[in-house]
Amino acid sequence: MIIDSADNLALYAELNPRFARVADYLATANLDTLSHGKYPIDGERIFISVMENGSLKKAGDAPLEAHRSYIDIQIVIRGRESYGWRALAQCLAPRGEMDRERDILFYDDEPALWFTLEPGSMAIFLPGDAHAPMVGEGIVKKAIVKVLV
C-alpha cells in the first residue's frame, strides 16, 4: 500500500508500466467536474470510476476486500474517507470465493491499521493489500482507478 498526493503518481511508474498512462490522464483531467460513472482510459486495462456517496460506513461495518487482477488507486476528490488495511497474507477469514467477474473477495478479518485521505490524496492498493474503503462521515466524492496487473 502507498499513501501519497495524487500529484505524485508518476513517481510510482516502476510499479506498473500502465501507471505512466494514468498519471498523464490525471494531469489533464479535472476529476471534480466528472460525474458519477465509468471512464475508460485504456479499455479494460485502465479505467476510472467516479462516485459520490453519502452512505459512508462505520469502521466495524466495512469489510476488507482484495483484488487479484487489478491495482486500485483510490483518490479522494471531495470530503474525507477513511480506510482499513491489512496484508492479504494475514487475512484468514474469506467470505466465500473470489468473484472473478468483479475481481473482488471480501474478508471478515479486522484491519491492522486505519488512515484517512483528504482531497487530492491517494492510496494505491496492490493485489497483496486488503482494504476496507468507504468509512467516515458526510459525503465523499472519489475516483477509483483500476489498473490491470
ROSE-4610 file (N, C-alpha, C; in Angstrom, 1 decimal, always signed):
// ROSE-4610
residu = [M/M/M/I/I/I/I/I/I/D/D/D/S/S/S/A/A/A/D/D/D/N/N/N/L/L/L/A/A/A/L/L/L/Y/Y/Y/A/A/A/E/E/E/L/L/L/N/N/N/P/P/P/R/R/R/F/F/F/A/A/A/R/R/R/V/V/V/A/A/A/D/D/D/Y/Y/Y/L/L/L/A/A/A/T/T/T/A/A/A/N/N/N/L/L/L/D/D/D/T/T/T/L/L/L/S/S/S/H/H/H/G/G/G/K/K/K/Y/Y/Y/P/P/P/I/I/I/D/D/D/G/G/G/E/E/E/R/R/R/I/I/I/F/F/F/I/I/I/S/S/S/V/V/V/M/M/M/E/E/E/N/N/N/G/G/G/S/S/S/L/L/L/K/K/K/K/K/K/A/A/A/G/G/G/D/D/D/A/A/A/P/P/P/L/L/L/E/E/E/A/A/A/H/H/H/R/R/R/S/S/S/Y/Y/Y/I/I/I/D/D/D/I/I/I/Q/Q/Q/I/I/I/V/V/V/I/I/I/R/R/R/G/G/G/R/R/R/E/E/E/S/S/S/Y/Y/Y/G/G/G/W/W/W/R/R/R/A/A/A/L/L/L/A/A/A/Q/Q/Q/C/C/C/L/L/L/A/A/A/P/P/P/R/R/R/G/G/G/E/E/E/M/M/M/D/D/D/R/R/R/E/E/E/R/R/R/D/D/D/I/I/I/L/L/L/F/F/F/Y/Y/Y/D/D/D/D/D/D/E/E/E/P/P/P/A/A/A/L/L/L/W/W/W/F/F/F/T/T/T/L/L/L/E/E/E/P/P/P/G/G/G/S/S/S/M/M/M/A/A/A/I/I/I/F/F/F/L/L/L/P/P/P/G/G/G/D/D/D/A/A/A/H/H/H/A/A/A/P/P/P/M/M/M/V/V/V/G/G/G/E/E/E/G/G/G/I/I/I/V/V/V/K/K/K/K/K/K/A/A/A/I/I/I/V/V/V/K/K/K/V/V/V/L/L/L/V/V/V]
num = [1/1/1/2/2/2/3/3/3/4/4/4/5/5/5/6/6/6/7/7/7/8/8/8/9/9/9/10/10/10/11/11/11/12/12/12/13/13/13/14/14/14/15/15/15/16/16/16/17/17/17/18/18/18/19/19/19/20/20/20/21/21/21/22/22/22/23/23/23/24/24/24/25/25/25/26/26/26/27/27/27/28/28/28/29/29/29/30/30/30/31/31/31/32/32/32/33/33/33/34/34/34/35/35/35/36/36/36/37/37/37/38/38/38/39/39/39/40/40/40/41/41/41/42/42/42/43/43/43/44/44/44/45/45/45/46/46/46/47/47/47/48/48/48/49/49/49/50/50/50/51/51/51/52/52/52/53/53/53/54/54/54/55/55/55/56/56/56/57/57/57/58/58/58/59/59/59/60/60/60/61/61/61/62/62/62/63/63/63/64/64/64/65/65/65/66/66/66/67/67/67/68/68/68/69/69/69/70/70/70/71/71/71/72/72/72/73/73/73/74/74/74/75/75/75/76/76/76/77/77/77/78/78/78/79/79/79/80/80/80/81/81/81/82/82/82/83/83/83/84/84/84/85/85/85/86/86/86/87/87/87/88/88/88/89/89/89/90/90/90/91/91/91/92/92/92/93/93/93/94/94/94/95/95/95/96/96/96/97/97/97/98/98/98/99/99/99/100/100/100/101/101/101/102/102/102/103/103/103/104/104/104/105/105/105/106/106/106/107/107/107/108/108/108/109/109/109/110/110/110/111/111/111/112/112/112/113/113/113/114/114/114/115/115/115/116/116/116/117/117/117/118/118/118/119/119/119/120/120/120/121/121/121/122/122/122/123/123/123/124/124/124/125/125/125/126/126/126/127/127/127/128/128/128/129/129/129/130/130/130/131/131/131/132/132/132/133/133/133/134/134/134/135/135/135/136/136/136/137/137/137/138/138/138/139/139/139/140/140/140/141/141/141/142/142/142/143/143/143/144/144/144/145/145/145/146/146/146/147/147/147/148/148/148/149/149/149]
x = [+0.8/+0.0/+0.9/+0.4/+1.1/+0.1/+0.5/-0.4/+0.5/-0.1/+0.6/-0.4/+0.2/-0.6/-0.8/-2.0/-2.3/-1.4/-0.9/+0.0/+1.3/+1.6/+2.9/+2.8/+1.7/+1.5/+2.7/+3.2/+4.2/+5.5/+5.7/+6.8/+6.8/+5.6/+5.5/+5.3/+5.8/+5.6/+6.3/+7.3/+8.1/+7.3/+6.2/+5.4/+4.6/+4.2/+3.3/+3.5/+3.8/+4.0/+2.8/+1.6/+0.4/+0.3/+1.0/+0.9/+1.2/+2.2/+2.5/+1.3/+0.6/-0.6/-1.7/-1.8/-2.8/-2.3/-1.0/-0.5/-0.7/-0.6/-0.8/-2.3/-3.2/-4.6/-5.0/-4.5/-4.8/-4.3/-3.2/-2.6/-3.4/-4.3/-5.2/-6.6/-7.0/-8.4/-8.8/-10.0/-10.5/-11.5/-11.0/-11.8/-13.0/-12.9/-14.0/-15.2/-15.0/-16.1/-16.7/-16.0/-16.5/-17.7/-18.8/-19.9/-19.8/-20.7/-20.7/-20.6/-19.8/-19.7/-18.3/-18.2/-17.0/-16.4/-15.1/-14.4/-13.2/-13.3/-12.1/-10.9/-9.8/-8.5/-7.8/-7.8/-7.2/-8.1/-9.3/-10.2/-10.4/-10.4/-10.5/-9.1/-8.1/-6.8/-6.6/-7.2/-7.1/-8.5/-9.2/-10.4/-10.6/-11.4/-11.6/-13.1/-13.5/-14.9/-15.0/-15.9/-16.1/-17.4/-17.4/-18.6/-18.7/-19.9/-20.1/-21.1/-20.7/-21.5/-21.6/-22.8/-23.1/-23.4/-23.3/-23.6/-22.3/-21.4/-20.2/-20.5/-19.6/-19.8/-19.0/-19.4/-18.6/-17.5/-16.4/-15.2/-15.6/-16.4/-16.8/-17.7/-18.3/-19.2/-18.6/-17.4/-16.7/-15.8/-16.1/-15.3/-14.1/-13.0/-11.8/-12.2/-11.6/-11.7/-10.4/-10.2/-9.0/-9.3/-8.3/-8.4/-7.2/-7.4/-6.3/-5.8/-6.7/-6.3/-6.0/-6.5/-6.4/-5.7/-5.0/-4.5/-5.5/-5.9/-6.8/-6.0/-6.2/-5.7/-6.9/-7.1/-8.3/-7.9/-8.6/-8.3/-9.5/-9.3/-10.4/-10.4/-11.6/-11.8/-12.4/-13.4/-14.1/-14.4/-14.3/-14.7/-13.4/-13.7/-12.6/-13.1/-12.2/-12.5/-11.5/-11.9/-11.0/-11.0/-9.9/-9.7/-9.0/-9.4/-8.7/-7.8/-6.7/-5.7/-5.2/-4.9/-4.3/-3.5/-2.4/-1.7/-2.6/-2.8/-3.6/-3.1/-1.8/-1.2/-1.7/-2.1/-2.5/-4.1/-4.8/-6.2/-6.5/-7.2/-7.5/-9.0/-9.9/-11.3/-12.0/-11.8/-12.5/-14.0/-14.8/-16.2/-16.5/-16.3/-16.6/-15.4/-15.7/-14.6/-14.5/-13.4/-13.1/-14.2/-14.9/-15.8/-14.9/-14.6/-13.7/-14.2/-15.5/-16.1/-15.9/-16.1/-16.0/-14.6/-13.7/-12.4/-12.4/-13.2/-13.3/-13.5/-12.9/-13.1/-13.2/-14.2/-14.3/-13.8/-13.4/-12.8/-13.4/-13.5/-14.1/-12.9/-11.7/-10.6/-10.7/-10.1/-10.0/-8.8/-9.0/-7.8/-6.7/-5.5/-4.3/-4.1/-4.5/-4.3/-5.4/-5.6/-6.6/-5.9/-6.4/-5.8/-7.0/-6.8/-7.8/-7.2/-7.8/-7.4/-8.2/-7.4/-8.0/-8.1/-8.8/-8.9/-7.5/-7.4/-6.1/-5.1/-5.5/-4.5/-5.0/-4.1/-4.5/-3.9/-4.5/-4.0/-3.9/-2.8/-2.6/-2.6/-3.6/-3.7/-3.3/-2.2/-1.8/-2.5/-2.4/-3.1/-2.7/-1.6/-1.3/-1.9/-2.7/-3.3/-4.8/-5.3/-6.7/-7.1/-8.2/-8.6/-10.1/-10.4/-11.8/-12.1/-12.7/-13.0/-14.3/-14.6/-15.9/-16.3/-15.3/-15.5/-15.4/-16.3/-16.3/-17.7/-17.7/-19.0/-19.1/-20.3/-20.5/-20.5/-20.2/-20.3/-18.8/-18.5/-17.2/-17.4/-16.6/-16.5/-15.1/-15.1/-13.8/-13.7/-12.5/-12.2/-11.4/-11.8/-11.1/-10.6/-9.2/-8.6/-8.2/-8.7/-8.4/-7.3/-6.2/-5.1/-4.8/-4.9/-4.7/-3.2/-3.0/-1.7/-0.9]
y = [-1.2/+0.0/+1.2/+2.2/+3.5/+4.6/+5.6/+6.7/+8.0/+8.8/+10.0/+11.0/+12.1/+13.0/+12.4/+12.6/+12.1/+12.7/+13.9/+14.6/+13.8/+12.9/+12.2/+10.8/+10.5/+9.1/+8.7/+9.7/+9.4/+8.8/+9.1/+8.6/+7.1/+6.5/+5.1/+4.3/+4.9/+4.3/+2.9/+2.7/+1.5/+0.3/+0.6/-0.5/-1.2/-0.4/-1.0/-0.1/-0.7/+0.2/+1.0/+0.7/+1.4/+2.7/+2.8/+4.0/+5.3/+5.3/+6.5/+7.0/+6.1/+6.5/+7.1/+6.5/+7.0/+8.4/+8.6/+9.9/+11.0/+10.6/+11.5/+11.9/+11.0/+11.2/+12.2/+11.9/+12.7/+14.1/+14.3/+15.6/+16.5/+16.0/+16.8/+16.8/+15.8/+15.6/+16.5/+17.0/+17.7/+16.8/+16.0/+15.0/+15.6/+16.8/+17.4/+17.6/+17.8/+18.0/+16.7/+15.6/+14.4/+13.9/+13.5/+13.0/+11.5/+11.0/+9.6/+8.7/+7.7/+6.8/+6.3/+5.5/+4.8/+5.4/+5.7/+6.3/+5.5/+5.0/+4.2/+5.1/+4.6/+5.3/+4.4/+3.1/+2.1/+0.9/+1.0/-0.1/-0.7/-2.0/-2.7/-2.8/-2.4/-2.4/-1.3/-0.1/+1.0/+1.7/+1.9/+2.7/+3.4/+4.4/+5.2/+5.2/+5.0/+5.0/+6.2/+7.1/+8.3/+8.0/+8.3/+8.1/+9.2/+9.6/+10.5/+9.8/+9.6/+8.8/+9.4/+9.5/+10.0/+8.9/+7.6/+6.5/+5.8/+6.6/+6.1/+5.2/+4.2/+3.2/+3.6/+2.9/+2.9/+1.9/+2.1/+1.2/-0.3/-0.6/-2.0/-2.6/-1.8/-2.2/-2.4/-2.0/-2.0/-3.3/-4.2/-5.4/-5.2/-5.9/-5.9/-6.5/-6.0/-6.5/-6.6/-7.5/-7.7/-8.0/-7.6/-7.8/-8.6/-9.4/-10.2/-9.6/-9.2/-8.8/-7.3/-6.5/-5.0/-4.4/-3.4/-2.5/-1.4/-1.0/+0.1/+1.3/+2.4/+3.7/+4.5/+4.8/+5.5/+6.9/+7.8/+9.3/+10.0/+10.7/+11.5/+12.8/+13.2/+14.4/+15.5/+15.1/+16.0/+15.2/+15.8/+15.1/+14.4/+13.5/+12.7/+11.3/+10.4/+9.0/+8.2/+7.4/+6.5/+5.1/+4.4/+3.1/+2.2/+1.0/+0.0/-0.8/-1.3/-2.0/-3.2/-4.3/-5.5/-6.2/-6.7/-7.5/-8.7/-8.9/-10.0/-11.4/-11.5/-12.8/-13.0/-12.0/-12.1/-12.3/-12.3/-12.5/-14.0/-14.4/-15.8/-16.2/-15.2/-15.4/-14.9/-15.6/-15.1/-15.4/-14.5/-14.7/-15.4/-16.7/-17.4/-17.4/-17.4/-17.4/-16.1/-15.9/-14.8/-14.7/-13.5/-13.2/-12.8/-13.7/-13.4/-12.3/-12.3/-11.3/-9.8/-9.7/-8.4/-8.2/-9.2/-9.2/-8.7/-9.4/-9.0/-10.2/-10.2/-11.2/-10.4/-10.6/-9.9/-10.8/-10.2/-10.9/-10.4/-11.3/-11.0/-10.6/-10.6/-10.2/-8.7/-8.3/-6.9/-6.2/-5.0/-4.2/-4.1/-4.1/-3.9/-2.5/-1.6/-0.1/+0.6/+1.9/+2.8/+4.1/+4.7/+6.0/+6.7/+8.0/+8.9/+9.7/+9.7/+10.5/+11.8/+12.9/+14.2/+14.4/+15.5/+15.7/+15.9/+15.3/+15.3/+14.2/+13.5/+12.4/+11.0/+10.1/+8.8/+7.7/+6.5/+5.3/+4.3/+3.6/+2.6/+1.3/+0.4/-0.9/-1.9/-2.7/-3.7/-5.0/-6.0/-7.3/-7.9/-7.6/-8.1/-7.3/-6.3/-5.4/-5.7/-5.9/-6.0/-4.6/-4.1/-2.7/-2.6/-1.8/-1.5/-0.1/+0.2/+1.6/+2.1/+3.4/+4.0/+4.1/+4.5/+4.7/+6.2/+6.7/+8.1/+8.7/+10.0/+10.7/+11.7/+12.1/+13.1/+12.5/+13.3/+12.9/+12.9/+11.9/+11.8/+11.6/+12.4/+12.2/+11.6/+10.5/+9.9/+9.3/+9.0/+8.3/+7.0/+6.0/+4.7/+4.3/+4.4/+4.0/+2.5/+1.7/+0.3/+0.1/-0.6/-0.8/-2.3/-2.9/-4.3/-4.6/-5.7/-6.1/-6.6]
z = [+0.0/+0.0/+0.0/-0.7/-0.8/-0.5/+0.3/+0.6/+0.2/-0.7/-1.2/-1.8/-2.3/-3.0/-4.4/-5.0/-6.3/-7.3/-7.1/-8.0/-8.1/-7.2/-7.3/-7.9/-8.5/-9.1/-10.0/-10.8/-11.8/-11.1/-9.8/-9.1/-8.9/-9.1/-8.8/-10.1/-11.3/-12.6/-12.7/-11.9/-11.9/-11.4/-10.6/-10.1/-11.1/-12.1/-13.2/-14.4/-15.6/-16.8/-17.2/-16.7/-17.0/-16.2/-15.1/-14.2/-14.9/-15.9/-16.6/-17.4/-18.0/-18.7/-17.8/-16.6/-15.6/-15.2/-14.9/-14.5/-15.5/-16.8/-17.9/-17.9/-17.8/-17.8/-16.6/-15.4/-14.3/-14.4/-15.1/-15.2/-16.0/-16.9/-17.7/-17.3/-16.6/-16.2/-15.0/-15.0/-13.8/-13.2/-12.2/-11.6/-10.9/-10.4/-9.7/-10.6/-11.9/-12.8/-13.4/-13.2/-13.8/-13.0/-13.6/-12.9/-12.7/-11.8/-11.5/-12.7/-12.7/-13.9/-14.1/-15.2/-15.5/-16.8/-16.8/-17.8/-18.3/-19.5/-20.0/-20.3/-19.9/-20.2/-21.2/-21.0/-22.0/-21.9/-22.3/-22.3/-20.9/-20.8/-19.5/-18.8/-19.5/-18.9/-17.8/-18.1/-17.2/-17.4/-16.3/-16.3/-14.9/-14.9/-13.7/-13.4/-12.2/-11.8/-10.8/-11.1/-10.2/-9.5/-8.2/-7.4/-6.3/-5.9/-4.8/-3.9/-2.6/-1.7/-0.4/+0.1/+1.5/+2.4/+2.0/+2.8/+3.3/+3.9/+4.4/+5.7/+5.9/+6.9/+8.2/+9.3/+10.5/+10.3/+11.0/+10.8/+11.0/+12.0/+12.2/+11.1/+10.3/+9.3/+7.9/+7.8/+6.4/+6.3/+5.5/+5.4/+4.6/+4.9/+4.0/+2.6/+1.6/+0.3/-0.4/-1.3/-2.1/-3.5/-4.4/-5.8/-6.3/-7.3/-7.8/-9.2/-10.0/-11.4/-11.5/-10.6/-10.7/-9.5/-9.7/-8.7/-8.5/-7.3/-7.0/-6.7/-7.4/-7.0/-6.6/-5.3/-4.8/-4.5/-5.1/-5.0/-4.4/-3.3/-2.7/-3.4/-4.0/-4.7/-3.7/-3.0/-2.0/-0.8/+0.4/+1.6/+2.2/+3.1/+3.8/+3.8/+3.5/+3.6/+4.3/+5.2/+6.0/+5.4/+5.6/+5.1/+6.1/+6.2/+6.9/+6.0/+6.5/+5.7/+6.5/+5.8/+6.3/+5.2/+5.4/+4.4/+4.1/+2.8/+2.4/+2.9/+3.0/+3.5/+5.0/+5.7/+7.1/+7.2/+6.1/+6.1/+6.1/+7.1/+7.2/+7.2/+7.0/+7.1/+5.9/+4.7/+3.5/+3.6/+2.9/+2.8/+1.4/+1.4/+0.1/-0.8/-2.1/-3.1/-3.8/-4.5/-5.3/-6.4/-6.5/-7.6/-8.8/-9.7/-10.8/-11.7/-11.9/-12.8/-12.3/-11.0/-10.3/-9.7/-9.8/-9.2/-7.7/-6.9/-5.5/-4.6/-3.5/-2.4/-1.1/-0.3/+1.0/+2.1/+3.2/+4.3/+5.6/+6.6/+7.9/+8.9/+8.4/+9.3/+9.6/+10.7/+11.1/+10.5/+10.1/+9.6/+10.7/+10.2/+11.1/+11.4/+10.5/+10.7/+9.9/+10.4/+9.8/+9.4/+8.3/+7.9/+7.1/+7.0/+6.4/+5.3/+4.1/+3.0/+2.9/+2.6/+2.4/+0.9/+0.4/-1.0/-1.6/-2.8/-3.5/-3.1/-2.1/-1.7/-2.3/-2.3/-2.9/-2.1/-2.3/-1.7/-2.9/-3.0/-4.0/-3.3/-3.7/-3.1/-4.2/-3.9/-4.8/-4.5/-5.3/-5.0/-3.7/-3.1/-1.8/-0.6/-0.9/+0.1/+0.2/+1.4/+1.7/+2.2/+1.8/+2.3/+2.5/+3.5/+3.8/+3.5/+2.4/+2.0/+2.5/+2.2/+2.4/+3.9/+4.7/+6.1/+6.4/+7.2/+7.6/+7.8/+7.8/+7.9/+6.8/+6.5/+5.4/+4.1/+3.1/+1.7/+1.1/+0.4/-0.2/-1.7/-2.5/-4.0/-4.2/-4.9/-5.1/-6.5/-6.9/-8.1/-7.8/-8.4/-8.2/-9.6/-9.7/-11.0/-10.9/-11.8/-11.8/-12.9/-12.5/-13.4/-13.4/-14.6/-14.7/-14.4/-13.6/-13.1/-14.3]
